[in-house]
Amino acid sequence: MTNILEVKGLSAYYGPIRALFDIDFTIATGGVTALLGANGAGKTTTLRALCNMIRRTGTSVMAGQDISRKATEDIVRMGVAHVPEGRGTFAGLTVEENLRLAFHTRRDHAAARRDLELVFDYFPRLKERLKQQAGTLSGGEQQMLAISRALMLAPRLMLLDEPSFGLAPLVVQEIFRILRRINEHEKVSMLIVEQNAALALELADHVYLLETGRVVTSGPSSMVQNDETLRKAYLGY
């Protein structure tokens, strides 16, 4: 299987503080990779570094193209969609206005309109709330909107930061079911950061465990699911 993303020697910094230490990982084309670890392990930092939102070193190659030094907006145009922790929607805009922001970055507006209908197929609730301000949606609906905004960019790779954060269990299960459908039907590769490790391991086919900015182990998700010692040591369950 080919890789959509290959990362080597990735380090990241917040001012003089080093948060990542030469980490290596790959994401298979069409695969779902989970990045797991305790709070402060460097998971969110990794996603920000991939999008060049913070100072970083090392190389990131996406589908054969080096994106290590590209501007964030160029990385988005190449097909990387980042769904940040805390939803990342424009609260003062309506659902429709949030979704139509993608039209400014896509040349093929006919394809964008088709993707708008695709979004409503995955999230019919959003179609019911088209004219509603995003800030008045429930937490689950805001997360659905954040994922939908990413889908409107026609991504090849989606970076998801804590998609279950602050949501009721039933809503979380629904969102993860939809993420699986998106991965399977649209062939969107995914890198997911998630505190609910058990849920992330069910969705992912490969996992990397981070501790204090370093990869401590990696392998198939089943390896971590079946290793109680590993889970207790790094995931707390």
C-alpha positions in Angstrom: 0.0 0.0 0.0 1.3 3.5 -0.9 1.5 6.3 1.6 -0.2 9.6 1.2 2.0 11.2 3.8 5.6 10.4 4.9 7.1 12.4 7.8 10.7 12.2 8.8 12.5 13.9 11.7 9.6 16.2 12.6 10.4 18.6 15.4 8.3 21.5 16.5 8.8 24.5 18.7 6.8 27.1 20.7 9.3 29.9 21.0 12.4 28.4 22.6 10.6 25.4 23.9 10.9 22.2 21.8 7.6 20.2 21.8 8.4 17.4 19.2 11.6 15.5 18.9 12.5 14.1 15.5 9.4 11.9 15.1 8.8 9.7 12.0 5.5 8.4 10.8 3.5 7.6 7.7 -0.2 7.6 6.7 -1.3 5.0 4.2 -3.4 6.2 1.2 -7.0 5.6 2.1 -6.1 4.6 5.7 -6.9 5.9 9.1 -4.1 6.5 11.5 -4.5 7.4 15.2 -2.1 9.5 17.1 -2.6 8.7 20.8 -1.0 9.6 24.1 -1.6 11.5 27.3 -2.2 15.2 27.5 0.9 17.1 26.6 2.3 14.3 24.6 2.5 16.5 21.4 -0.5 15.2 19.5 -2.1 18.6 18.7 1.3 20.1 18.1 1.9 17.4 15.4 -1.2 18.4 13.5 -0.2 22.1 13.7 3.3 21.3 12.6 2.1 19.4 9.5 0.1 22.5 8.4 3.1 24.7 9.2 1.1 26.7 11.7 4.1 26.7 14.1 7.9 26.6 13.7 9.0 23.1 12.7 11.9 21.2 11.1 12.1 17.9 9.4 10.4 16.8 6.2 6.7 16.1 5.2 6.1 14.6 1.8 2.5 14.3 0.6 1.8 12.2 -2.4 5.4 12.7 -3.6 5.5 16.4 -3.0 7.5 18.0 -0.2 5.2 20.3 1.8 7.7 21.0 4.6 8.1 24.7 3.8 4.8 25.5 2.0 2.4 28.1 3.4 -0.6 26.8 5.3 -3.0 27.9 2.6 -1.0 26.1 -0.1 -1.1 22.9 2.0 -4.9 23.2 2.2 -5.1 23.7 -1.6 -3.0 20.5 -2.0 -5.8 18.6 -0.2 -5.0 18.7 3.5 -8.0 19.7 5.7 -7.5 20.4 9.4 -10.4 20.1 11.8 -9.1 21.8 14.9 -10.0 21.1 18.5 -12.9 23.2 19.6 -14.8 23.0 16.3 -13.2 25.8 14.3 -16.4 27.2 12.7 -17.3 30.9 12.3 -19.9 31.4 15.0 -21.3 34.6 13.6 -22.0 33.1 10.1 -24.8 30.8 9.2 -24.3 27.1 8.5 -24.7 27.9 4.7 -22.2 30.7 4.9 -19.6 28.5 6.7 -20.0 25.8 4.1 -19.8 28.2 1.1 -16.5 29.6 2.3 -14.9 26.7 0.4 -16.1 28.2 -2.9 -13.4 30.8 -2.4 -10.6 28.2 -2.5 -12.0 25.9 -5.2 -11.9 26.7 -8.9 -14.6 24.2 -9.9 -17.8 25.6 -8.4 -19.9 22.9 -10.0 -17.9 20.3 -8.1 -18.2 22.3 -4.9 -22.0 22.4 -5.3 -22.0 18.6 -5.7 -19.9 18.3 -2.5 -22.5 20.5 -0.7 -25.1 17.9 -1.5 -22.7 15.2 -0.4 -22.3 17.0 3.0 -26.0 17.0 3.4 -26.2 13.3 2.7 -23.7 12.7 5.6 -25.2 15.4 7.9 -28.9 15.9 7.0 -29.3 17.9 10.2 -27.2 20.7 8.8 -29.5 21.1 5.8 -32.3 21.7 8.3 -30.3 24.5 9.9 -28.9 26.2 6.8 -29.9 29.7 7.9 -29.1 29.2 11.5 -26.0 30.9 13.0 -23.2 28.4 13.7 -22.8 29.7 17.2 -26.3 28.7 18.1 -25.9 25.1 17.1 -25.5 22.3 19.7 -21.9 21.1 20.3 -22.5 18.0 18.2 -24.0 20.0 15.3 -21.0 22.4 15.5 -18.6 19.4 15.2 -20.6 18.1 12.2 -20.3 21.6 10.6 -16.5 21.6 11.3 -16.1 18.2 9.6 -18.4 19.3 6.7 -16.3 22.5 6.2 -13.3 20.2 5.8 -15.2 18.0 3.4 -16.1 21.0 1.3 -12.3 21.5 0.6 -12.4 18.1 -1.3 -9.5 16.8 0.9 -7.3 13.9 0.2 -6.1 13.9 3.9 -8.1 15.0 6.9 -6.5 15.9 10.2 -9.0 15.6 13.1 -8.1 17.0 16.5 -10.3 15.6 19.3 -13.6 15.2 17.3 -15.3 13.8 20.4 -14.3 16.6 22.8 -17.2 17.8 25.0 -19.9 15.7 23.2 -22.4 13.3 24.6 -21.6 9.6 24.0 -24.4 9.0 21.5 -23.4 12.0 19.5 -19.7 10.8 19.5 -20.8 7.4 18.2 -22.8 9.0 15.4 -19.9 11.2 14.4 -17.4 8.3 14.4 -19.8 6.2 12.3 -19.9 9.0 9.7 -16.1 9.4 9.8 -15.9 5.7 8.9 -18.3 6.2 6.0 -16.4 9.1 4.7 -13.2 7.2 4.8 -14.7 4.1 3.1 -16.8 5.9 0.5 -14.8 9.0 -0.3 -11.4 7.4 0.2 -10.3 10.3 2.4 -7.2 9.4 4.4 -7.3 10.5 8.0 -5.0 11.3 10.9 -7.0 11.4 14.1 -5.9 12.8 17.5 -8.4 11.6 20.2 -8.5 11.3 24.0 -11.1 8.5 23.7 -8.4 6.0 22.7 -10.7 3.0 22.6 -13.0 4.7 20.1 -10.0 5.9 18.0 -8.5 2.4 17.9 -11.8 1.0 16.6 -11.7 3.5 13.7 -8.0 3.4 12.9 -6.0 0.7 11.2 -2.7 2.0 12.4 -1.6 3.8 15.6 1.4 5.8 16.9 1.8 6.4 20.6 3.4 9.6 21.7 5.0 10.5 25.0 6.6 13.9 25.7 7.0 14.6 22.0 8.5 11.3 21.0 7.0 8.2 19.3 7.4 5.4 21.8 5.7 2.6 19.7 3.6 2.1 16.6 1.8 -0.7 14.8 -1.6 -2.0 13.8 -4.4 -0.8 16.0 -5.1 -4.4 17.0 -1.7 -4.6 18.5 -2.5 -1.9 21.0 -6.1 -3.1 21.6 -4.7 -6.6 22.6 -1.8 -5.3 24.7 -3.2 -4.5 28.2 0.3 -3.5 29.5 0.8 -1.0 26.6 -2.7 0.5 27.1 -2.3 1.0 30.8 1.2 2.5 30.4 0.3 5.0 27.7 -3.4 5.3 27.4 -4.6 4.8 31.0 -7.2 2.0 30.5 
